[in-house]
Amino acid sequence: MVSKHFAILLLTCLISLISFSQNENSSIYVKKGTIRAMATISPSKLFSKNFSPFYLHGNLEYYCDHKISVYGDGYYFLGDMSKDNTVFNFNHSVFFGANYHFLNHNNDFFIGFHPGVSLIQIKSLSDKVSVNPLFSIGIGYNFFVSSFFHFFVMLKSTYGETIIPTPLNVSDVRLSAGLGFNI
């Protein structure tokens, strides 16, 4: 049921992005060589176990031109907000990929594909650390206020499974928002 709602949300966002890009004008703040960065606290929802982990999330992005950027981000596990105890001692992850942008003046809608890797340690097996492949799709919006900062919101859906000791679906949805910086 959740994946159906997420698919509808993603489709609505894509249609909005495509129609928004029809009125494309150049941005006065985003040009080739712009570097964008941010750090924030990012809540998430892991649906396989009904957990709500949260992370310290940071990213760095380089705009190759108005449409394409190279993107990298990392998530440092801080804990779990759910009433149930989490199964993780930690669940850190890093991603690297590209974003496609729909720029219109100060507005920057984007969608991206970011493969990555997670480093997970299960509480019951505190002597074993698992390195697991992940992939993710991110959609978001940046509003550039000046040449030096912007506001952002991003929704990232990650997909993956632990390899050791037993398979555990670690797919989740992560939300990040706040103030970012650019040069």
Helices and strands as residue ranges (DSSP letters): H 2-20, G 21-23, E 35-46, E 53-63, E 68-80, E 88-104, E 107-122, G 123-125, E 130-144, E 149-160, E 172-182
